[in-house]
Amino acid sequence: MKIRVRLLPIAVLALSIFAAPDSRAQSDYPNKSVRIVVDSAAGSANDATSRILADKLSQIWGQPVVTLNQPGAGGGIAARVASQSPNDGYTLYLPSTSTFLALPGGAGVAPNMPVELPRDFASIGFVLQQPIFIGASHKSGVADIKQLIEMAKQKPNEITYAATGRGRLTHLTMELFQARTGTKLQLVPYAGGPAQAMNDVMSGRVHLVLDAYAGLAAALRGDLIKGLGHSSMERLPGFENLPPVAETIPGFFVGAWTVMLAPGGTPDAISQKVNKDLWAALNDAEVKSRFQANGAFVKYMTTEQVTAFVQSEQKTWRPIMEQIAKEAQK
């Protein structure tokens, strides 16, 4: 009995020694400036997202949080800078969607792209999604997504849609739509986006138009076009009466999305703390309002859910992008 009593403090001390580095990393973090690496120039959407987060995280942590712009090489420069930084939690990384969805070995793709999780980075948290909105000409006769599918099956390649160029997200949205519904629609590319296409859509020369909410907001609010739906996973705040395509095509999701990462090997205690504080920043009413005004919507995910989400997106899009690449070579 005495032996057990004497050994107990030693055992407790040993456990505390082994637990100390991880617990100290969480309780002391951050005790100096933190930087967020972004792969685009100042003034871009990703840069604006980073700066909004930096301001709020600075308030939460009581430490400076700064944005480090590293554009170039299709996101490859930022990925290299972030991956080669110390894995102590003082470098975070906010890559664009294309960093994950680039085709391996594709033209113009940097050698260290696309980013794969968890191979290249530690997942921190989900930041926001910016879904694609689908609008229809009032003269098209299309009332909702279900009717669009029926009409497209009756008239293959006759339903037209305006999108911002081949291979862009608006085009990919309808490629996925066609793959999931067994339909054929006709792309009408407009380099100038929905502003250039709107006259043709309103007149009925083009049936549909796709873009992020910011590009269609004026036309939707003014009832110049009919909102059919959006590509988010669920109904959105402020758009409760506009159904997601996923209510007709289960699992359908398209959108620009942003996740936060850290260099591989970042201590789990730090990853979990940043995940928690990131959500506190995103869930702030003012921050949510600033994002929603531009059609971007915050969402919480655990670190594990971030990895699974990115892997799912890569699995969904790579076959479609490979098919587009093959057709472009014909």
N, C-alpha and C positions, 0 to 999 in steps of 0.2 A: 504493500500500500504506500509505504514511504517512497519507494522507487518511482511509483507512478506519479506521486505528488511532485517529486523533484524534477521529473522529466517534462511535466506539463508546461511550465514556463518556457523551457527550451524549445518545445515543439511549437508553441505559440509564436515565439521569437522567430523561429525558422520560417513559419508560414508568412509572418509579416515581412520578413526580408525578401522572400520570393515574390510577394504581392506588391511590394513597395514601388518598383519602377513603373508598373502599369497604372497603379492608382495615383501616383504622383504626376504621371504624364497627363492624366485626366484633370486632376484638381488644380495643377499649376498652369495648364494650357488655356489661353495663350498668355505669355508674359512678355511678348514683344510683337513687333509689326508682322502682319500676315499679308501675303500677296496672292492675288488671284490671276492666273495666267489665262488670257483669252486669245483666240486664234484669228481675230479680226481687228481692223483699225478702229481708232477712236471715232465715235459717232455711229457705229454699226449697232444693229439690234443686240448682238451678244455683248458688246461693250456697254450699252445702256443697262442691260440686265445686271452685269457685273457691278456697275457703279451704284445701282440701287441697293443691291445686296451688301456691297462694301460699306455703305453709309449705315445701314441698319446693324450689321454685325459689329461695326466699330462701337456703336452705342451699347450693344449687348456685352461685348468683351472688354470695353474700356481700353482697347488697343487700336492703333491705326490699322486699317485694312485697305490696301491699295490695289489698283488694277494694273497689270502689266500686259500691254498690247504686244503680241508677237505674230503679226500677219505674215503670210507667205507660204509657198510650197503646198498649197491646198490644205493648210492646217498642220503640215509636217513640222514646221519650225516650232510652233507652240507645243506640239506633242513632245518634241525632243527636249525643249527647255524644261517642261514639267516633269518628264520621266527621269531626267538627270539631276533633278533637284533633291536635296536631302529629304528623306521620308520621315520628317519630324513634325509634320502638320502645319508648318509655316509656309508651305506652298500648296495652294489649291488650284484646280484646273477646271475651266469651264469651256469645253469644246463645243463646236457646232454639230448639228445632226449629221452633216455630210462626212465628218471625221470617222463615223462609225459605219456609214453605208457605202463608202467607196468600194469599188470592186478591186480585189487584190490583183495587182499587176496591170490594172487599167491604165489607159493613156492619161498622162498628167498626174498620176497618183504617186505621192512621195513613197520612197521605199519602206518607211516605217508605218505605212497606213494600209488598211484601216486599223483603228484602235480596237483591240479585242479585250473583253473583260471576262475573267479577272486576270488574264495573262499580263496585261501591260500596266494597269492602274488599280488602285483600291477604290471601290465605290464609296461615295459619301452620301449623296441624297439626290432626289428628283427636284428640279427647280420649277419648271413650268412647261406647259404645252401650248402650242399655237395652232389650233386646228384649221383645216381648210373648210370654207363655207361654199355651198353650192346654191347658185341662184338660177332661176329660169325666166325666160321671156314670158310676159303675160300672154303673148300670142302663140306660145309653143303648145298650149293645151296640157302641159305637164303640171299636175297638182301636188304630187308627192313622189317620194323615192319609189314606192311600189308601182305607181303608174309609169314612172320613167323606165323601170325594168321591163314592164309589159310592152310598152311602145317600142323600146329598143330591140326586143325579141321579134316583134312584128315587122320592124323596118331596120334590118341590119345595115349599119354604116350610113343611115340617113339622119340620125340624131347627131347634131353637131355641138361641140363645146369649145369655148374660148379658154385658152390657157397660155401661160407665159413661157412658151417655147418648149421644144422637145427635151425630155430629160429632167425638167424642173419639177418641183414637188406637185404643182397643180396637174401636170401631165401624168406623173406617177400615181396620183390619186385615182384618176380615171382608168389607168392601166390595171390597178388593183381591183377597181369596181368591175371592170369587164371580166377579169379573170375569175372573180368570185360569183358573178351572175351569168356567165356564159353569153354575154352580149357583145356587140360590136358597135362602137361609136366613132365618130369622125373628129379628129383633132383639128382645130383651126388656131394656129399659133399667132400670138400677138406679142411682139417684143416689148411693146409699151405697156403690157399688162391690161387690167380691166378698164382703165381709163380710156385706152385706145379702142377696146372692144365694145364698150357700153352702147354706143349708137347702134351697132349691128345687132346686139342682143335685144335692145328695146324695140327695134323695128321688126324683130322676128327673123332676120336673116341668119342669125345664129341662135340656137335653142337654149344653150346653157352657158354659164360663166362660173369659173372657180377662182378663188383667191383667199388669202387670209382676210379676217374680218375688216381690218383697216382699209383694205382695197375696195371692199364692197359696202362699207358702212353707209355712205351717203345714199346709194341706190336702194339699199334695203330699208333704211329709215324713211326715205321718200316714196316707198312703194313703186319705184321705177322698175323693179324686178321682184319676182316672188322667191322668198327663201324656201328651199326644199329641205335643207338639213345641213349638218356639219359632220366633220370626220372625227370628232372627239369620242371618247369611250363612254361618256355619260352626258346627261343634260347639263348645260352650263349656266352659271349664275348670270342673270340678266337675259337669258335666252331660253327660259323654261318652256316656252311654247314652240320652240324650234327643235324637232327631234333629231337625235344623232342617226346617221346612216346605220349604225350598229343595231338599232331597234328593228331594222328590216333585214340587215345582213349581220348576223351575230358575229361579234369579234372584230368587226371592221374598225380600223383605226389608222388614220394618217395625220401627220402634223409635224411641224417643226417642234422639236423638244430639246430641252436643255437639262443635263445632269451635271452634278458636281463630282469631281474625282480628286484623288490625291496620288502622289507617287506610290508605286507598289511597296509593300512592307511597312506602310504607315501603321503605327500601333492601333489596334482595334479600339482601345479606350478613347483615343483621340478621334477616330472615325465616328464613333458613336456620339461623342460630345458635339462634334461639328454637325452631325445629322440632326441632333436635338435642337441646337441653336439655329441652324439653317431654317428649320421649320418654324421656330419662334419668329424669325425675321420674315419669312414668307407669309405667315399667318397674321401678321400685323395688318390692321385694317387699311392703313394708308398705302402700304406696299401692295397689297392685293388690288386696291383701287387703281393704282398707277399702272399695274400690269393689265388689268381688265379693260382699261380705257383703250388699249392697243390690241385687244383681242387675244391676250395671253392669260392663261389660267394656271394657278399654282395647284400642286397636288403633293400629298405626302407619300413617300415610300421609304421603307427600311433600306439599309445598305444591301441586303440580300435581294430585295425586290428590284432595286436598280439594276443589278447584274442580270437578273432574269429578264427584265424588261428589254434591256439592250440586246441580249442574245435573241430574244423573240423577234425584235425588229429586224435584226440582221438576217434571221432565218426567213422572214416574210419577204424582204425586199430584194435579196440577192438574185433569186431566180428571175424576178421581173426585170431587174436591171441588166442581167445577162441577156435576156431576150431582146430588150431594147438595143443593147450594144450590137447584137447579131444583126438585127434588122437595119441598123444604121450602116453596116458594112456591105449590105447588098447593093 
